[in-house]
């Protein structure tokens, strides 16, 4: 796929701890990613993400003509995909090719965060990682602070934004 550029087209988006799939679908709607995928360990939430994927594809089919006019071409839709499994296991979903990785890490413990950080060190230089609540424990990333407070459906959370160093 093409490299991600803010305001541009292409790139790969991953959501680790994707829940019901809202962030993946939102990413596919607001940026012309080549791929937008999520991994969620909880079966019930994963099933909801499959419903979100179905709704995304239905919307795409309904709005395809308008989207082609908006983009100036008949570009194919981003691939939207959801996997049930452990985000800290690349055998489940190898998200190291991601250009923008969203880590819904509010409920992740220190061990999981360290595994995520270790895997994240394999992303390309210039890739971005966004974590919620928990900081990314890695020296291979520059922190783009200050942190930002956002109101989420479950309450207020702190957003941390990182960029992979070369």
C-alpha positions in Angstrom: 0.0 0.0 0.0 0.9 3.6 -0.3 2.4 5.5 2.7 0.1 7.4 4.9 0.1 11.2 4.6 -2.2 13.4 6.6 -4.6 14.9 4.2 -3.5 12.5 1.5 -4.6 9.1 0.4 -3.5 5.6 1.3 -1.8 3.9 4.2 -2.7 1.3 6.8 -4.7 1.9 9.9 -4.9 -0.5 12.8 -7.0 -0.4 16.0 -5.7 -2.5 18.8 -8.5 -3.2 21.3 -11.0 -2.3 18.6 -14.2 -3.1 20.6 -17.3 -2.6 18.5 -15.3 -1.3 15.5 -16.2 2.4 15.7 -12.7 3.7 15.3 -11.9 1.5 12.3 -15.1 2.5 10.5 -14.5 6.2 11.4 -10.9 6.0 10.1 -12.2 4.4 6.8 -14.7 7.3 6.5 -12.4 10.2 7.2 -9.3 9.1 5.3 -8.8 7.1 2.2 -6.8 4.3 3.8 -5.9 1.2 1.8 -6.7 -0.8 4.8 -8.4 -0.2 8.1 -8.4 -3.1 10.6 -9.0 -3.9 14.2 -8.3 -6.7 16.6 -10.4 -7.3 19.7 -10.0 -10.1 22.2 -13.6 -10.1 23.6 -16.0 -12.2 21.5 -19.1 -10.1 22.1 -17.4 -6.9 21.1 -15.8 -8.6 18.1 -19.3 -9.7 16.9 -20.4 -6.1 17.1 -17.4 -5.1 14.9 -18.5 -7.6 12.3 -21.9 -5.9 12.3 -20.1 -2.5 11.9 -18.2 -3.9 8.9 -21.4 -5.1 7.3 -23.0 -1.6 7.8 -19.8 0.0 6.4 -20.0 -2.1 3.2 -23.7 -1.4 2.8 -23.1 2.3 3.2 -20.2 2.1 0.7 -22.4 0.4 -1.9 -25.2 3.0 -1.4 -22.8 6.0 -1.6 -20.2 4.7 -4.1 -21.2 7.1 -6.9 -21.0 10.1 -4.6 -17.7 9.0 -3.2 -16.2 8.6 -6.7 -17.2 12.2 -7.4 -15.8 13.4 -4.1 -12.4 11.7 -4.7 -12.3 12.5 -8.4 -12.2 8.9 -9.3 -13.7 5.5 -8.8 -11.2 4.4 -6.2 -12.0 1.1 -4.5 -13.1 1.3 -0.8 -10.6 0.7 1.9 -10.4 -2.9 3.0 -12.2 -3.0 6.4 -11.3 -6.0 8.5 -11.8 -7.3 12.1 -10.0 -10.1 13.8 -10.9 -11.7 17.2 -7.7 -12.2 19.1 -4.8 -10.8 21.1 -3.3 -7.5 19.8 0.0 -8.4 21.5 0.2 -11.5 19.3 1.4 -10.7 15.7 0.4 -14.2 14.6 -3.2 -13.1 15.2 -2.8 -9.8 13.3 0.5 -8.4 12.2 -0.1 -4.7 12.5 3.6 -3.7 12.1 2.9 -2.5 8.5 0.6 0.2 10.0 1.1 3.8 9.3 -1.4 4.9 12.0 -1.9 2.6 15.0 -4.6 3.4 17.5 -4.2 1.6 20.8 -7.3 1.6 23.0 -5.0 0.8 25.9 -7.1 2.0 28.9 -7.6 -1.5 30.2 -4.2 -2.9 29.2 -1.8 -3.8 32.0 2.0 -3.1 32.1 2.8 -6.5 30.6 0.5 -6.0 27.6 1.7 -2.5 27.1 5.3 -3.7 27.0 4.4 -6.4 24.4 2.7 -3.8 22.3 5.7 -1.4 22.6 8.1 -4.2 21.6 6.0 -5.1 18.5 5.6 -1.4 17.7 9.3 -1.0 17.5 9.0 -3.0 14.2 6.9 -0.3 12.5 8.4 1.9 9.8 10.1 5.2 10.8 7.5 8.0 10.6 4.6 5.7 11.5 2.3 7.1 14.2 1.0 5.4 17.4 -1.9 6.9 19.4 -2.6 5.4 22.9 -5.4 6.0 25.3 -4.7 6.5 29.0 -1.5 4.4 29.0 1.8 5.7 27.6 3.8 3.6 25.2 6.9 2.3 27.0 9.5 2.6 24.2 12.5 4.8 23.5 12.1 4.3 19.8 9.3 6.8 19.5 9.1 10.6 20.0 6.2 11.8 22.1 4.2 14.6 20.5 2.8 16.2 23.7 1.2 17.6 25.5 -1.3 14.8 26.2 -4.9 15.7 25.3 -8.0 14.9 27.4 -11.0 13.6 25.4 -14.5 12.7 26.5 -15.2 9.1 25.4 -18.4 7.0 25.7 -17.0 5.5 29.0 -15.7 8.8 30.4 -12.7 11.1 30.0 -9.4 9.7 28.8 -5.9 10.9 28.1 -4.7 10.6 24.5 -0.9 10.2 23.8 0.5 10.6 20.3 3.9 9.1 19.2 6.0 9.0 16.0 8.5 6.2 15.2 12.0 7.5 15.0 14.4 6.4 12.2 
